[in-house]
Amino acid sequence: MFSPSTYRIPLAATFVVALIVLFTPASGVPSGFQHSDKIIHFVLFAALAYTSRLAGIDWIRTALWVLAFAVISEVLQAILPLGRSGSIADALADTAGAAVGLVAASRVLPQRVGQGPDLH
């Protein structure tokens, strides 16, 4: 049987991955094909939104914190000495990913707001 805190573990893990991906200095970021970073931003923020809902955070609070994190992360990338730059295009990819994560959660997870899935 799962405890309610079990549903917070995926969110915590996803958030740690997001911090690593978003704040690794440019010298440590592998290069990919053109616009591959937009795909990474999209998937990362979709996962944040989905796991936030899995953890029982309602969709409004999820949307607010994930979008705030998107904006803050882009501002920090622009001002911290990481050799990275903030990007409106990345923030848009973050926003699109968050929206898809919220929609996916609404389709897959139980509709009882504030609770993790019922695995009984």
PyMOL CGO cylinders between C-alpha atoms (Angstrom):
from pymol import cmd
from pymol.cgo import CYLINDER

trace = [
    CYLINDER, 0.00, 0.00, 0.00, 1.25, 3.46, -0.88, 0.3, 1, 1, 1, 1, 1, 1,
    CYLINDER, 1.25, 3.46, -0.88, 1.27, 6.36, 1.57, 0.3, 1, 1, 1, 1, 1, 1,
    CYLINDER, 1.27, 6.36, 1.57, 0.25, 9.85, 0.39, 0.3, 1, 1, 1, 1, 1, 1,
    CYLINDER, 0.25, 9.85, 0.39, 3.89, 10.97, 0.58, 0.3, 1, 1, 1, 1, 1, 1,
    CYLINDER, 3.89, 10.97, 0.58, 4.79, 8.30, -1.99, 0.3, 1, 1, 1, 1, 1, 1,
    CYLINDER, 4.79, 8.30, -1.99, 3.15, 10.47, -4.65, 0.3, 1, 1, 1, 1, 1, 1,
    CYLINDER, 3.15, 10.47, -4.65, 5.47, 13.37, -3.81, 0.3, 1, 1, 1, 1, 1, 1,
    CYLINDER, 5.47, 13.37, -3.81, 8.61, 11.40, -4.65, 0.3, 1, 1, 1, 1, 1, 1,
    CYLINDER, 8.61, 11.40, -4.65, 8.19, 11.64, -8.47, 0.3, 1, 1, 1, 1, 1, 1,
    CYLINDER, 8.19, 11.64, -8.47, 7.66, 15.41, -8.18, 0.3, 1, 1, 1, 1, 1, 1,
    CYLINDER, 7.66, 15.41, -8.18, 10.74, 15.83, -5.99, 0.3, 1, 1, 1, 1, 1, 1,
    CYLINDER, 10.74, 15.83, -5.99, 12.85, 13.73, -8.38, 0.3, 1, 1, 1, 1, 1, 1,
    CYLINDER, 12.85, 13.73, -8.38, 11.56, 15.63, -11.42, 0.3, 1, 1, 1, 1, 1, 1,
    CYLINDER, 11.56, 15.63, -11.42, 12.25, 18.97, -9.73, 0.3, 1, 1, 1, 1, 1, 1,
    CYLINDER, 12.25, 18.97, -9.73, 15.84, 17.93, -8.93, 0.3, 1, 1, 1, 1, 1, 1,
    CYLINDER, 15.84, 17.93, -8.93, 16.33, 16.88, -12.57, 0.3, 1, 1, 1, 1, 1, 1,
    CYLINDER, 16.33, 16.88, -12.57, 14.89, 20.24, -13.67, 0.3, 1, 1, 1, 1, 1, 1,
    CYLINDER, 14.89, 20.24, -13.67, 17.32, 22.13, -11.45, 0.3, 1, 1, 1, 1, 1, 1,
    CYLINDER, 17.32, 22.13, -11.45, 20.24, 20.17, -12.88, 0.3, 1, 1, 1, 1, 1, 1,
    CYLINDER, 20.24, 20.17, -12.88, 19.13, 20.57, -16.50, 0.3, 1, 1, 1, 1, 1, 1,
    CYLINDER, 19.13, 20.57, -16.50, 18.26, 24.26, -16.21, 0.3, 1, 1, 1, 1, 1, 1,
    CYLINDER, 18.26, 24.26, -16.21, 21.22, 25.41, -14.13, 0.3, 1, 1, 1, 1, 1, 1,
    CYLINDER, 21.22, 25.41, -14.13, 24.14, 23.36, -15.40, 0.3, 1, 1, 1, 1, 1, 1,
    CYLINDER, 24.14, 23.36, -15.40, 26.76, 25.78, -16.73, 0.3, 1, 1, 1, 1, 1, 1,
    CYLINDER, 26.76, 25.78, -16.73, 26.87, 26.02, -20.53, 0.3, 1, 1, 1, 1, 1, 1,
    CYLINDER, 26.87, 26.02, -20.53, 30.24, 24.25, -20.59, 0.3, 1, 1, 1, 1, 1, 1,
    CYLINDER, 30.24, 24.25, -20.59, 28.56, 21.12, -19.19, 0.3, 1, 1, 1, 1, 1, 1,
    CYLINDER, 28.56, 21.12, -19.19, 25.54, 21.10, -21.52, 0.3, 1, 1, 1, 1, 1, 1,
    CYLINDER, 25.54, 21.10, -21.52, 25.83, 18.71, -24.46, 0.3, 1, 1, 1, 1, 1, 1,
    CYLINDER, 25.83, 18.71, -24.46, 24.94, 20.15, -27.83, 0.3, 1, 1, 1, 1, 1, 1,
    CYLINDER, 24.94, 20.15, -27.83, 22.16, 18.60, -29.85, 0.3, 1, 1, 1, 1, 1, 1,
    CYLINDER, 22.16, 18.60, -29.85, 20.36, 19.25, -33.08, 0.3, 1, 1, 1, 1, 1, 1,
    CYLINDER, 20.36, 19.25, -33.08, 18.82, 22.66, -33.71, 0.3, 1, 1, 1, 1, 1, 1,
    CYLINDER, 18.82, 22.66, -33.71, 15.96, 23.40, -31.27, 0.3, 1, 1, 1, 1, 1, 1,
    CYLINDER, 15.96, 23.40, -31.27, 16.58, 20.21, -29.26, 0.3, 1, 1, 1, 1, 1, 1,
    CYLINDER, 16.58, 20.21, -29.26, 16.64, 22.43, -26.16, 0.3, 1, 1, 1, 1, 1, 1,
    CYLINDER, 16.64, 22.43, -26.16, 13.00, 23.38, -26.82, 0.3, 1, 1, 1, 1, 1, 1,
    CYLINDER, 13.00, 23.38, -26.82, 12.03, 19.70, -26.77, 0.3, 1, 1, 1, 1, 1, 1,
    CYLINDER, 12.03, 19.70, -26.77, 13.90, 19.23, -23.49, 0.3, 1, 1, 1, 1, 1, 1,
    CYLINDER, 13.90, 19.23, -23.49, 12.14, 22.27, -21.97, 0.3, 1, 1, 1, 1, 1, 1,
    CYLINDER, 12.14, 22.27, -21.97, 8.76, 21.00, -23.20, 0.3, 1, 1, 1, 1, 1, 1,
    CYLINDER, 8.76, 21.00, -23.20, 9.21, 17.49, -21.79, 0.3, 1, 1, 1, 1, 1, 1,
    CYLINDER, 9.21, 17.49, -21.79, 10.70, 18.75, -18.52, 0.3, 1, 1, 1, 1, 1, 1,
    CYLINDER, 10.70, 18.75, -18.52, 7.80, 21.10, -17.79, 0.3, 1, 1, 1, 1, 1, 1,
    CYLINDER, 7.80, 21.10, -17.79, 5.21, 18.55, -18.90, 0.3, 1, 1, 1, 1, 1, 1,
    CYLINDER, 5.21, 18.55, -18.90, 6.75, 16.16, -16.37, 0.3, 1, 1, 1, 1, 1, 1,
    CYLINDER, 6.75, 16.16, -16.37, 6.74, 18.84, -13.65, 0.3, 1, 1, 1, 1, 1, 1,
    CYLINDER, 6.74, 18.84, -13.65, 3.05, 19.59, -14.21, 0.3, 1, 1, 1, 1, 1, 1,
    CYLINDER, 3.05, 19.59, -14.21, 2.09, 15.92, -14.38, 0.3, 1, 1, 1, 1, 1, 1,
    CYLINDER, 2.09, 15.92, -14.38, 4.00, 14.90, -11.26, 0.3, 1, 1, 1, 1, 1, 1,
    CYLINDER, 4.00, 14.90, -11.26, 2.68, 17.95, -9.42, 0.3, 1, 1, 1, 1, 1, 1,
    CYLINDER, 2.68, 17.95, -9.42, -0.86, 16.75, -10.09, 0.3, 1, 1, 1, 1, 1, 1,
    CYLINDER, -0.86, 16.75, -10.09, 0.18, 13.21, -9.13, 0.3, 1, 1, 1, 1, 1, 1,
    CYLINDER, 0.18, 13.21, -9.13, 1.39, 14.64, -5.81, 0.3, 1, 1, 1, 1, 1, 1,
    CYLINDER, 1.39, 14.64, -5.81, -2.11, 15.99, -5.21, 0.3, 1, 1, 1, 1, 1, 1,
    CYLINDER, -2.11, 15.99, -5.21, -1.49, 19.66, -5.97, 0.3, 1, 1, 1, 1, 1, 1,
    CYLINDER, -1.49, 19.66, -5.97, -4.60, 21.10, -7.62, 0.3, 1, 1, 1, 1, 1, 1,
    CYLINDER, -4.60, 21.10, -7.62, -4.39, 22.24, -11.22, 0.3, 1, 1, 1, 1, 1, 1,
    CYLINDER, -4.39, 22.24, -11.22, -4.51, 25.98, -10.48, 0.3, 1, 1, 1, 1, 1, 1,
    CYLINDER, -4.51, 25.98, -10.48, -1.63, 25.82, -7.99, 0.3, 1, 1, 1, 1, 1, 1,
    CYLINDER, -1.63, 25.82, -7.99, 0.25, 23.51, -10.32, 0.3, 1, 1, 1, 1, 1, 1,
    CYLINDER, 0.25, 23.51, -10.32, -0.17, 25.90, -13.25, 0.3, 1, 1, 1, 1, 1, 1,
    CYLINDER, -0.17, 25.90, -13.25, 0.90, 28.85, -11.11, 0.3, 1, 1, 1, 1, 1, 1,
    CYLINDER, 0.90, 28.85, -11.11, 4.03, 27.33, -9.60, 0.3, 1, 1, 1, 1, 1, 1,
    CYLINDER, 4.03, 27.33, -9.60, 5.18, 25.63, -12.80, 0.3, 1, 1, 1, 1, 1, 1,
    CYLINDER, 5.18, 25.63, -12.80, 4.73, 28.80, -14.88, 0.3, 1, 1, 1, 1, 1, 1,
    CYLINDER, 4.73, 28.80, -14.88, 6.42, 30.90, -12.18, 0.3, 1, 1, 1, 1, 1, 1,
    CYLINDER, 6.42, 30.90, -12.18, 9.31, 28.42, -12.17, 0.3, 1, 1, 1, 1, 1, 1,
    CYLINDER, 9.31, 28.42, -12.17, 9.54, 28.70, -15.98, 0.3, 1, 1, 1, 1, 1, 1,
    CYLINDER, 9.54, 28.70, -15.98, 9.84, 32.48, -15.84, 0.3, 1, 1, 1, 1, 1, 1,
    CYLINDER, 9.84, 32.48, -15.84, 12.19, 32.51, -12.85, 0.3, 1, 1, 1, 1, 1, 1,
    CYLINDER, 12.19, 32.51, -12.85, 14.45, 29.86, -14.39, 0.3, 1, 1, 1, 1, 1, 1,
    CYLINDER, 14.45, 29.86, -14.39, 14.78, 31.84, -17.63, 0.3, 1, 1, 1, 1, 1, 1,
    CYLINDER, 14.78, 31.84, -17.63, 15.55, 35.06, -15.73, 0.3, 1, 1, 1, 1, 1, 1,
    CYLINDER, 15.55, 35.06, -15.73, 18.14, 33.24, -13.60, 0.3, 1, 1, 1, 1, 1, 1,
    CYLINDER, 18.14, 33.24, -13.60, 19.73, 31.69, -16.68, 0.3, 1, 1, 1, 1, 1, 1,
    CYLINDER, 19.73, 31.69, -16.68, 20.11, 35.21, -18.07, 0.3, 1, 1, 1, 1, 1, 1,
    CYLINDER, 20.11, 35.21, -18.07, 21.64, 36.77, -14.96, 0.3, 1, 1, 1, 1, 1, 1,
    CYLINDER, 21.64, 36.77, -14.96, 23.65, 34.00, -13.28, 0.3, 1, 1, 1, 1, 1, 1,
    CYLINDER, 23.65, 34.00, -13.28, 27.25, 33.48, -14.44, 0.3, 1, 1, 1, 1, 1, 1,
    CYLINDER, 27.25, 33.48, -14.44, 26.46, 30.13, -16.08, 0.3, 1, 1, 1, 1, 1, 1,
    CYLINDER, 26.46, 30.13, -16.08, 27.28, 31.08, -19.64, 0.3, 1, 1, 1, 1, 1, 1,
    CYLINDER, 27.28, 31.08, -19.64, 23.63, 30.55, -20.52, 0.3, 1, 1, 1, 1, 1, 1,
    CYLINDER, 23.63, 30.55, -20.52, 20.96, 32.95, -21.67, 0.3, 1, 1, 1, 1, 1, 1,
    CYLINDER, 20.96, 32.95, -21.67, 17.30, 33.36, -20.86, 0.3, 1, 1, 1, 1, 1, 1,
    CYLINDER, 17.30, 33.36, -20.86, 14.97, 32.77, -23.75, 0.3, 1, 1, 1, 1, 1, 1,
    CYLINDER, 14.97, 32.77, -23.75, 11.37, 33.69, -24.44, 0.3, 1, 1, 1, 1, 1, 1,
    CYLINDER, 11.37, 33.69, -24.44, 11.21, 30.72, -26.82, 0.3, 1, 1, 1, 1, 1, 1,
    CYLINDER, 11.21, 30.72, -26.82, 12.31, 28.41, -23.98, 0.3, 1, 1, 1, 1, 1, 1,
    CYLINDER, 12.31, 28.41, -23.98, 9.67, 29.94, -21.69, 0.3, 1, 1, 1, 1, 1, 1,
    CYLINDER, 9.67, 29.94, -21.69, 7.05, 29.30, -24.38, 0.3, 1, 1, 1, 1, 1, 1,
    CYLINDER, 7.05, 29.30, -24.38, 8.21, 25.68, -24.67, 0.3, 1, 1, 1, 1, 1, 1,
    CYLINDER, 8.21, 25.68, -24.67, 7.98, 25.45, -20.86, 0.3, 1, 1, 1, 1, 1, 1,
    CYLINDER, 7.98, 25.45, -20.86, 4.43, 26.82, -20.95, 0.3, 1, 1, 1, 1, 1, 1,
    CYLINDER, 4.43, 26.82, -20.95, 3.34, 24.45, -23.71, 0.3, 1, 1, 1, 1, 1, 1,
    CYLINDER, 3.34, 24.45, -23.71, 4.86, 21.52, -21.83, 0.3, 1, 1, 1, 1, 1, 1,
    CYLINDER, 4.86, 21.52, -21.83, 3.11, 22.53, -18.61, 0.3, 1, 1, 1, 1, 1, 1,
    CYLINDER, 3.11, 22.53, -18.61, -0.22, 22.72, -20.46, 0.3, 1, 1, 1, 1, 1, 1,
    CYLINDER, -0.22, 22.72, -20.46, 0.27, 19.26, -21.97, 0.3, 1, 1, 1, 1, 1, 1,
    CYLINDER, 0.27, 19.26, -21.97, 1.29, 17.86, -18.57, 0.3, 1, 1, 1, 1, 1, 1,
    CYLINDER, 1.29, 17.86, -18.57, -1.87, 19.28, -17.01, 0.3, 1, 1, 1, 1, 1, 1,
    CYLINDER, -1.87, 19.28, -17.01, -4.07, 17.87, -19.78, 0.3, 1, 1, 1, 1, 1, 1,
    CYLINDER, -4.07, 17.87, -19.78, -2.38, 14.47, -19.55, 0.3, 1, 1, 1, 1, 1, 1,
    CYLINDER, -2.38, 14.47, -19.55, -2.88, 14.42, -15.79, 0.3, 1, 1, 1, 1, 1, 1,
    CYLINDER, -2.88, 14.42, -15.79, -6.55, 15.32, -16.19, 0.3, 1, 1, 1, 1, 1, 1,
    CYLINDER, -6.55, 15.32, -16.19, -7.00, 12.38, -18.57, 0.3, 1, 1, 1, 1, 1, 1,
    CYLINDER, -7.00, 12.38, -18.57, -4.98, 9.79, -16.67, 0.3, 1, 1, 1, 1, 1, 1,
    CYLINDER, -4.98, 9.79, -16.67, -5.16, 10.59, -12.96, 0.3, 1, 1, 1, 1, 1, 1,
    CYLINDER, -5.16, 10.59, -12.96, -8.26, 10.26, -10.79, 0.3, 1, 1, 1, 1, 1, 1,
    CYLINDER, -8.26, 10.26, -10.79, -10.38, 13.40, -10.64, 0.3, 1, 1, 1, 1, 1, 1,
    CYLINDER, -10.38, 13.40, -10.64, -10.32, 13.69, -6.85, 0.3, 1, 1, 1, 1, 1, 1,
    CYLINDER, -10.32, 13.69, -6.85, -8.56, 17.02, -6.40, 0.3, 1, 1, 1, 1, 1, 1,
    CYLINDER, -8.56, 17.02, -6.40, -5.94, 17.12, -3.68, 0.3, 1, 1, 1, 1, 1, 1,
    CYLINDER, -5.94, 17.12, -3.68, -5.33, 13.39, -3.56, 0.3, 1, 1, 1, 1, 1, 1,
    CYLINDER, -5.33, 13.39, -3.56, -2.95, 11.08, -5.30, 0.3, 1, 1, 1, 1, 1, 1,
    CYLINDER, -2.95, 11.08, -5.30, -4.27, 8.21, -7.39, 0.3, 1, 1, 1, 1, 1, 1,
    CYLINDER, -4.27, 8.21, -7.39, -6.24, 5.50, -5.64, 0.3, 1, 1, 1, 1, 1, 1,
    CYLINDER, -6.24, 5.50, -5.64, -4.18, 2.33, -5.93, 0.3, 1, 1, 1, 1, 1, 1,
    CYLINDER, -4.18, 2.33, -5.93, -6.24, 0.19, -3.54, 0.3, 1, 1, 1, 1, 1, 1,
]
cmd.load_cgo(trace, "trace")
